[in-house]
Every structure is written in C-alpha cells, then in structure tokens.
Amino acid sequence: MAFPSVTYTFSNGSVADASEVNTNFTNIIDGLSDGTKDLSVNAGTFGGNVAMNANVDLGNATSDTITCTGTFDSDLIPNADSTYDLGSSSAKWAEIHGVACTLTGNLTVDTDTLFVDSTNDKVGINQSSPSSYYTTYNDLVVGNTSAGTSGIMIISTTSGVGSLSFGDGTALAEALSGRIYYDHSTNLMTFATAGNNSRMFIDLNGKVGIGTAPVTGKILTLATSGQDTQFDGATSTGGTSGFGYISINIGGGATRYIRAYNTP
C-alpha cells in the first residue's frame, strides 16, 4: 500500500530529536502496514481506499458520533447471534426500508397494535397476549377487555365482493368449504357450504331466501322442489292428543296458529 507523506520540522537538530522522529516514523509505518503498533490520529483525511485488517474501534464514548455519507458494499453481520440491538427504546431509527424481513422471535408493534407470539404461533391485534385466550380459538385475537368495542372490517369497492372463507385444503372446493360473502353491487349477503354452494341469502331489504334467492314481497322464500320442508313449533302437553304449533303475530295483539295434532 502507499504510505502518506510526512514532513517533520526539527526544533533543534539534536540527535535525540532525530531518534524520536525515526521511532515515530517506524511506528506509523508498522501501524499502517501490519498492525504491530497502535496508531492514534486526532484528525485525518484519506484521499483513497483504506483497508483495516484487524479489529477496529470507532469512537470511545457515547458522545462520539459517526457520519456515513457513502453506502455499504457488503452484508452487515453482527459478531454474535442474538446479542446486539439496532437502536434502543430511547434512541429509535426513524424508518427502515427493505425487501424482505425474517424474524425468529416475537414481533411487537407499538406495545399491542400488533403482536406476534413466535413461541405459541399466535397473533394479537390490539392485544399483546393472544395465547392467554381459549386455545381452540386464539390463533388470531382482536381487541382486549379494556378496549370497549372491537371489530374486523372487510372493505371492497362498490361493485366488489367481501368474503370470509372456511377451508380444509388448497384446492378451490376445499379452500371454500364454507363461505360468507357480501356482494356490494346488489347488496346481497350469501352463506355457502360444501364447496361454495350457495345455501342462504339475505337481500338489501332483509328478505331471506333458503335454497333460492329472495322473492320480492316475500319475507321468506324456500326452495322446496324435490325437498321436504319442516317447521318445528312448540308442543303442548296432552299425551297422545297433544299438538305442535307455529304462532304467527299479525299485529294489533292478534296471533294466528298453524297446528299439527297427534290424533286426526
């Protein structure tokens, strides 16, 4: 490597002075070439590339600052696994930009805005302890007991469809084993089962269709072709002469009944 040019002005021309200069020059050369001597420089500017082939300390106090104007041309790897932090609770980086992120531990965003429990594979939204809730239903926990009101909202365009699906496989029929979806273009909510087969509908007026779309002017429409329709009403006491019935409130305090008797 090329060594810097050093100019030294003798103060008195003594042999001792010359010897000191020689020692200093030797230490500078050793420090720059093979690291056998420590080299301490209060200030300096390097006009070319600098290679340091041993341990390097930058700053010796927390008040020291390091400014990096250039860019890194290599990976930035810590010396030990799971030992060092990037920033702290009182000195945070403003933004981190990247293409991909792989974490092997928990992820916490703003205490409980988002919490990923890597040990139990649970996720909490506005919830910092999702694994505390009932095991069968706590893969995703939204809200907490002090939040008052919590909810999940699915947003679509005015002509789009929002849905919630229940699956047991990756193929289409398996991925849509059960489904609840809302068509914003017609304001129709549909409940589907067994491979996305539509079973029940609720239209924008609250009309219900079972097995078929609701019919205008009908509160409840049933698709009964080739099928049996069964209503189970209340059952009175009376042994073999008892009956079951469905009551229909027609307003004004009046009620009508459909009865089925045990005996003709």
Buried (B, 14 or more C-beta within 10 A) or exposed (E): EEEEEEEEEEEEEEEEEEEEBEEEEEBBBBBBEEEEBEEEEEEEEEEEEEEEEEEEEEEEEEEEEEEEEEEEEEEEEEEEEEEEEEEEEEEEEEEEEEEEEEEEEEEBEEEBEBBBBEEBEBBBBBBBBBBEBEEEEBEEBBBBEEEEEEEEEEEBEEEEBBBEEEBEEEEEEEBBBBBBBBBBEBEBBBBBBEBBEBBBBBBEEEBBBBBBBBEEEEEEBBEEEEEEEEEEBEEEEEEEEEBBBEEEEEEEEEEEEEEEEEEE
